[in-house]
Amino acid sequence: MNIENDLKSTARAATAAPTDLEGLSAAVGRRAAADGILDLAYAEIDSPLGTLLAVATPQGLVHLGYPDRPVADQLELLAARISPRILESARDLDRARRQLDEYFAGRRRRFDLDLDWQLSAGFVRSVLERTAAIPFGETRTYGEMAAAAGSPRAFRAAGRALGANPIPIVVPCHRVLRSGGALGGYGGGLDVKRELLTLEGVL
């Protein structure tokens, strides 16, 4: 197969220049994508919260995982739910990495990334799409998000939807609080929620 020949050629070049392993990975990723055999690209991203796992499809960012869950477990779940054709490809996540770096450095207030919503559906997706529109430095309540999604009394269901958010930070579920201002819950843990709200000047 052509891809096998290209891989062998690139690998021989990498052996001659062992510092170019990232280039090898990028070349393999580009060829896999071009041949239509790559459905999920992933990269680990350093952050003040620890190492985040970012995963993208050709449609956009589909998953952003916190360091409290092993990378292998997250990838296994994504392989089962989306596709087993997964490859590490930092190049495909460069834009997400750059914007997350800017956010944590206090230089970005709004993410400009394509998102793939396929891991959410129905009421959950409706809640998350509306959560994505909450501005930096502002908060909403679970009841407000339930109402925005068309079910004013479903505040508990809205809380569960936010807890299932597959793209935290970028879809800022940390900006949703209990009525009265209590933090409520958070998939990444309350310490992480508190840190994000402090970064944004809410706390």
C-alpha positions in Angstrom: 0.0 0.0 0.0 1.2 3.5 -0.7 0.7 4.6 2.9 2.9 1.8 4.1 5.6 2.8 1.6 5.3 6.4 2.7 5.5 5.4 6.4 8.6 3.3 5.8 10.2 6.2 3.9 9.4 8.7 6.6 10.6 6.3 9.3 13.9 5.8 7.6 14.3 9.6 7.5 13.4 9.8 11.2 16.1 7.2 12.0 18.6 9.4 10.3 17.3 12.4 12.3 15.9 11.0 15.5 14.8 14.4 16.8 12.1 14.5 14.1 9.7 12.1 15.7 7.1 14.8 15.9 7.5 15.3 12.2 7.0 11.6 11.6 3.8 11.6 13.7 2.5 14.6 11.8 3.3 13.0 8.4 1.5 9.8 9.4 -1.5 11.8 10.6 -1.7 13.9 7.4 -1.5 10.8 5.2 -4.1 9.0 7.3 -6.5 11.9 7.1 -5.9 12.3 3.4 -6.6 8.6 2.9 -9.8 8.9 4.9 -8.6 6.4 7.6 -8.5 8.8 10.5 -11.7 9.6 12.4 -10.2 10.9 15.7 -7.1 12.9 16.3 -5.9 13.5 19.8 -3.2 15.4 21.7 -2.3 16.0 25.3 -2.3 19.7 26.3 -0.5 21.1 29.3 -2.6 23.5 31.5 -2.6 24.9 35.0 -5.2 22.2 35.8 -2.9 19.4 34.7 -2.7 17.6 31.3 -5.9 17.8 29.3 -6.8 15.4 26.6 -8.1 17.1 23.4 -9.8 15.0 20.7 -11.1 16.2 17.4 -13.0 14.7 14.4 -12.9 16.3 11.0 -15.9 18.3 12.1 -14.3 19.8 15.2 -13.4 19.4 18.8 -15.4 16.5 20.2 -13.8 15.9 23.6 -11.8 17.7 26.2 -10.8 15.5 29.2 -9.5 16.4 32.6 -6.5 14.7 34.1 -8.5 12.8 36.7 -9.3 10.1 34.1 -6.6 8.0 32.5 -6.0 8.9 28.8 -6.3 5.2 27.8 -9.8 5.0 29.4 -11.0 8.2 27.6 -9.7 7.0 24.3 -11.2 3.5 24.8 -14.6 5.1 25.4 -14.3 7.4 22.4 -13.3 4.4 20.2 -16.5 2.6 21.3 -18.8 5.6 20.8 -17.3 7.2 17.7 -14.6 5.2 15.9 -11.5 3.0 16.7 -9.6 4.9 14.0 -7.7 7.1 16.4 -4.2 8.7 16.0 -2.2 11.0 18.1 -1.8 14.2 16.0 -0.7 17.4 17.8 -0.9 19.2 14.5 -4.7 18.7 14.3 -5.1 20.1 17.8 -2.8 23.1 17.5 -5.6 25.7 17.3 -7.3 24.3 20.4 -4.0 24.2 22.2 -3.2 27.8 21.3 -6.6 29.1 22.4 -6.5 27.2 25.7 -3.0 28.6 26.4 -4.4 32.1 25.7 -7.4 31.5 27.9 -5.4 30.3 30.9 -3.0 33.2 30.4 -5.9 35.7 30.6 -5.6 36.7 27.0 -8.7 35.0 25.6 -12.3 35.5 26.6 -14.0 33.6 23.8 -13.1 30.4 22.1 -13.3 30.3 18.3 -13.2 26.6 17.5 -15.4 24.3 15.4 -17.2 21.9 17.7 -18.5 18.4 17.0 -21.7 17.8 19.1 -22.2 14.1 18.2 -21.6 12.9 21.8 -24.7 14.9 23.0 -28.3 14.8 21.8 -31.8 16.0 22.6 -32.2 18.1 25.7 -28.6 17.6 26.7 -27.3 19.1 23.5 -29.8 21.9 23.7 -28.5 22.8 27.2 -24.9 22.6 26.2 -25.4 24.7 23.0 -26.9 27.4 25.2 -24.2 27.0 27.7 -21.6 27.6 25.0 -23.1 31.1 24.6 -22.6 32.3 28.2 -20.1 35.1 28.1 -16.8 35.1 29.9 -17.2 36.4 33.5 -20.9 35.8 33.6 -22.9 33.1 35.3 -26.3 31.5 34.9 -28.3 29.1 37.1 -29.4 25.6 36.4 -33.0 26.8 36.2 -32.1 29.5 33.7 -30.3 26.9 31.5 -33.3 24.5 31.7 -35.6 27.4 30.7 -33.3 28.4 27.8 -33.5 24.8 26.6 -37.3 24.8 26.6 -38.0 23.0 29.9 -38.1 25.5 32.8 -38.8 22.9 35.5 -36.1 20.5 34.4 -33.3 22.1 36.4 -32.1 18.8 37.7 -32.0 17.4 34.2 -30.0 20.5 33.1 -27.6 19.8 35.9 -27.1 16.2 34.7 -26.7 17.5 31.1 -23.9 19.9 32.3 -22.3 17.1 34.2 -22.1 15.1 31.0 -20.5 17.9 29.0 -17.8 16.3 26.8 -16.1 19.6 26.0 -15.7 21.5 29.3 -14.0 24.9 29.5 -14.7 25.5 25.8 -18.4 24.8 26.5 -18.2 26.6 29.9 -20.5 24.6 32.1 -18.4 26.0 35.0 -20.4 29.2 34.6 -23.6 27.6 35.7 -24.4 27.8 39.4 -27.1 27.0 41.8 -29.7 29.7 42.5 -28.3 31.7 45.3 -24.8 31.5 44.0 -23.6 28.1 45.4 -21.2 26.3 43.1 -23.3 23.2 42.6 -21.6 20.3 41.0 -18.9 20.0 38.3 -17.5 17.1 36.3 -13.9 18.1 36.8 -14.4 18.6 40.6 -15.4 21.7 42.6 -11.7 22.8 43.0 -11.4 23.1 39.2 -14.7 24.9 38.9 -13.6 27.4 41.6 -10.3 27.9 39.8 -11.9 28.6 36.5 -14.4 31.1 38.0 -11.6 32.8 39.8 -9.6 33.1 36.6 -12.7 34.7 35.0 -13.1 37.1 37.9 -16.4 35.7 39.1 -15.1 34.6 42.5 
